[in-house]
Amino acid sequence: MSVVSLPKTERKMNWLSSSSVLVAMLLMLPIVVIVGFVFSGSVEVFTHLYQTVLVDYVSNSLLLMFGVGIGVLVLGIPTAWLTSVCDFPGRAVFSWALLLPLAVPAYIIAYTYTGLLDFAGPVQTFIRDVTGLGYGEYWFFEIRSLTGAMLMLALVLYPYVYLLSRAAFLEQSASTLEVSRTLGYSQWQGLFRLALPLARPAIIAGLTLALMETLADYGTVQYFGVSTFTTGIFRTFYGFGDSAAAAQLAAFLLGFVALLVLVEKYSRRKARYHSSSEYKAKAKLIELKGWKAIFAFLVCLGPVLLGFIIPAAVLGYWSLAKADLSDGAFAELAWNSFYLAFLAALIAVGFALLLAYAGRLNPSKKVRLSIATAGMGYALPGTIIAVGVIIPFAWLDHQLIAIAKEWLGIDPGLMLSGTLAALLFAYTVRFLAVSLGSVQSGLGKIKPSLDGAARTLGCGPMQVLRKIHVPLMRSSVLTALLIVFVDVLKELPATLILRPFNFNTLAVRAFELASDERLVDAAPASLLIVAVGLLPVILLSRSISKGRAGS
């Protein structure tokens, strides 16, 4: 009778719910550690930092955020408006091509443009050859500067603003623009007085994502010699050897991130935006001709050219014409990077399936809070997570070593902090939210009636997940795997801190070679990262195209 089987089902559901809570608590460990060191640990090193360089870290980080914020808005909003509302030659191509810079990590574009624009690069060499001027006799933009870091980050982060702004513009009904005409607004007045205010939540959300990535960046600011929180954390951790002071700096950075999240939520606290879908089919694009069409074409071409085409072309030229791959180390780097990224993707997607399914079976407040908590890691820079992981893992390693020496008379060495375990854990904390979103989306498309039908046939909750849900949402699971795979492949600061001794990845090797001014030798690793990074961008472009065609 059903009275007998019901308790078993309830026990399995309770097991899933309890597991989701445990997973969330485990993934919150780095944040708890970082926050805990605000109120504990030594203060001597931190006091020294406060008296010497902390002001530089704060001011440079704020200036960097301000400059990147202006840059992503200037590049993202006009291109989103032009490709969603206007009609001009090349619009269909630009609608997806403007996403391509997402495939290029900021530190890689920084290396590329340094090779082009530095004193020994081809641009300044050409200027000297043509003009006959020598060093110091002409002015040229200094790429290795705070302004240079702003430009590099803006070129690869503007797609966040572009993507969300364009979606908001496309969702706005034609009736809204028609009403603006009856009020006497021109097309451009309608943009500034109606379209932009209506799209404000999406614009702020895109800007917040871009600024979070700015705070998380390490490779660009380190290479350009800009002192920010991320570079300060590295210097404190490796230079002073003081993990407590590094954790305290990470807590400051965590406060910046939390402030960004609060500002984004505050900006839309009471805002309500409605659009009427019945008029969307009647919307007509604004046809641009003559100089207006040329201007729109150039506005959209600029970000794609500077953010993807030129860097990819330069990396391709360096890789094919000048780089030396004869030592065979490149294949080892690629293997290390790929299998590490694959393992991290499997773990992240496995946890995502567990959490999402627990939320489907038991959408209680406790489970929903656990899911929200487990997804917080994506908002945190890899530097914070790495410091929050290395401290407890190192402590646990020392406890295990002490126990093994006392009871077994052996020294097992570092079993957690010196292995890939710490790195995989950090990746899971950092990128679980990416896989969780995709898995939740796939589960949401499966009717609950299928669960009930499977239960009547005697399937337990885990059998339903394994035999019905996973096959039905295969594309969502594969998408989650791919996105986490690519994000792990590009991750730099967490890998630098947590990687085992004598273990390199493509990202780390590219950073090391570029730091040694061997930019050409860094090109193959950089180009492979960019090439693999194109895969989720292509998937995103296809999904947008399908969604637009379906509407």
Sequence and secondary structure as in RCSB ss.txt:
>XXXX:A:sequence
MSVVSLPKTERKMNWLSSSSVLVAMLLMLPIVVIVGFVFSGSVEVFTHLYQTVLVDYVSNSLLLMFGVGIGVLVL
GIPTAWLTSVCDFPGRAVFSWALLLPLAVPAYIIAYTYTGLLDFAGPVQTFIRDVTGLGYGEYWFFEIRSLTGAM
LMLALVLYPYVYLLSRAAFLEQSASTLEVSRTLGYSQWQGLFRLALPLARPAIIAGLTLALMETLADYGTVQYFG
VSTFTTGIFRTFYGFGDSAAAAQLAAFLLGFVALLVLVEKYSRRKARYHSSSEYKAKAKLIELKGWKAIFAFLVC
LGPVLLGFIIPAAVLGYWSLAKADLSDGAFAELAWNSFYLAFLAALIAVGFALLLAYAGRLNPSKKVRLSIATAG
MGYALPGTIIAVGVIIPFAWLDHQLIAIAKEWLGIDPGLMLSGTLAALLFAYTVRFLAVSLGSVQSGLGKIKPSL
DGAARTLGCGPMQVLRKIHVPLMRSSVLTALLIVFVDVLKELPATLILRPFNFNTLAVRAFELASDERLVDAAPA
SLLIVAVGLLPVILLSRSISKGRAGS
>XXXX:A:secstr
 HHHHHHHHHHHHHHHHHHHHHHHHHHTHHHHHHHHTTSSS  HHHHHHHHHTHHHHHHHHHHHHHHHHHHHHHH
HHHHHHHHHHEE TTHHHHHHHTTGGGGS HHHHHHHHHHHHSTTSHHHHHHHHHH   TTSS    SSSHHHHH
HHHHHHHHHHHHHHHHHHHHHS HHHHHHHHHTT  HHHHIIIIIHHHTHHHHHHHHHHHHHHHHH  HHHHHHT
   HHHHHHIIIIII  HHHHHHHHHHHHHHHHHHHHHHHHHTSS      GGGGGG   EE  THHHHHHHHHH
HHHHIIIIIHHHHHHHHHHHHT   TTSHHHHHHHHHHHHHHHHHHHHHHHHHHHHHHHHH   HHHHHHHHHHG
GGGGS HHHHHHHHHHHHHHHHHHHHHHHHHHTS     SSTTSHHHHHHHHHHHHHHHHHHHHHHHHHTS HHH
HHHHHHTT  HHHHIIIIIHHHTHHHHHHHHHHHHHHHHH  HHHHHHS TT   HHHHHHHHHHTT HHHHHHH
HHHHHHHHHHHHHHHHHHHHHHHHH 
